[in-house]
Amino acid sequence: MSGIEPRRLYTPREAAQLLNYSERTLRRWRAEDTGPRWTRYGPALRYGYFGIDLLAWLNEGRRP
């Protein structure tokens, strides 16, 4: 999928839009330890997704 910058850190909202899934689905996948790899960042420990991880997940065809 073009348009995903590999080095960029995407918010859950941005990642959901890029993957065409809801934020709720991404939240469920994090809880179930499935879906694209995610990271926590910042003093508030927010969730995010690096573009390279979104691309890898899409290329692997790892969809639920």
Phi and psi in degrees as a GROMACS rama.xvg file:
@    title "Ramachandran Plot"
@    xaxis  label "Phi"
@    yaxis  label "Psi"
@TYPE xy
-78.265  160.327  SER-2
98.7161  -12.8605  GLY-3
-93.2973  120.661  ILE-4
-87.0663  118.214  GLU-5
-56.6267  -35.5963  PRO-6
-89.9228  -4.74884  ARG-7
-83.0492  144.49  ARG-8
-97.5176  119.389  LEU-9
-99.9497  144.232  TYR-10
-72.7794  163.199  THR-11
-56.9614  -37.0826  PRO-12
-63.8612  -46.0886  ARG-13
-65.3579  -42.611  GLU-14
-62.9794  -42.1529  ALA-15
-60.3676  -42.7185  ALA-16
-64.7998  -42.1349  GLN-17
-65.2296  -36.5009  LEU-18
-89.2598  -9.30699  LEU-19
65.8053  40.4233  ASN-20
-127.828  167.619  TYR-21
-85.9452  159.922  SER-22
-61.6486  -34.6362  GLU-23
-62.028  -39.2872  ARG-24
-64.3952  -43.9657  THR-25
-61.5506  -40.2829  LEU-26
-62.2546  -42.9191  ARG-27
-64.3461  -41.9793  ARG-28
-61.8103  -38.4546  TRP-29
-62.1565  -43.5223  ARG-30
-64.7843  -34.2002  ALA-31
-90.5561  -0.512299  GLU-32
57.0912  48.6279  ASP-33
-135.031  -176.275  THR-34
77.0749  -169.338  GLY-35
-68.1691  151.457  PRO-36
-63.1146  140.284  ARG-37
-126.194  168.796  TRP-38
-139.414  159.967  THR-39
-111.248  142.136  ARG-40
-147.929  161.944  TYR-41
78.0231  168.876  GLY-42
-64.6126  -26.2205  PRO-43
-90.6846  1.84117  ALA-44
51.3975  57.0681  LEU-45
-77.2409  159.735  ARG-46
-91.8549  146.987  TYR-47
-155.194  168.795  GLY-48
-132.699  121.939  TYR-49
-74.3857  142.804  PHE-50
-54.7989  -39.7094  GLY-51
-61.125  -35.5228  ILE-52
-72.7305  -36.0213  ASP-53
-65.0241  -44.2894  LEU-54
-63.4353  -42.3131  LEU-55
-61.954  -43.2254  ALA-56
-63.3769  -41.9997  TRP-57
-66.2752  -41.5227  LEU-58
-67.5997  -30.6394  ASN-59
-76.1934  -15.0389  GLU-60
69.9825  25.1372  GLY-61
-85.6392  76.8872  ARG-62
-109.104  143.128  ARG-63
